[in-house]
Amino acid sequence: MVLERKLATTPKAMKEVFGGMPRSRIALETGMHSPWVSRLLSEMGHEVIVAHARNVRLIGESCAAVARGR
């Protein structure tokens, strides 16, 4: 995991945080804003995974294990 952050759920805030970031895999919790947020992040070139909150933690742990070579 590179970044875990809370931010305003507005297009402006999303663009400020993720617009200048290199192409990344981003995991979002399923919720009211996840459809438009995932579309916006995808348009910025990111790979987006939308999952239930419990699964987001598991995805992060799995990616960390892969990065460590496990």
GISULTA-V165749 format. One record per pair of residues at least 12 apart in sequence whose ideal C-beta (glycine too) atoms are under 7 Angstrom apart, sorted by the first residue. I is the first residue (numbers start at 1). J is the second residue. If there is no record, write none. Layout:
I,J
I,J
This chain:
1,60
1,64
5,17
9,33
9,37
11,40
14,37
14,40
14,41
18,41
18,44
18,46
19,44
23,45
23,46
24,46
25,47
25,49
26,41
26,46
26,48
27,49
27,51
27,56
27,59
27,60
28,48
28,50
29,53
29,56
30,50
30,51
30,52
34,50
38,50
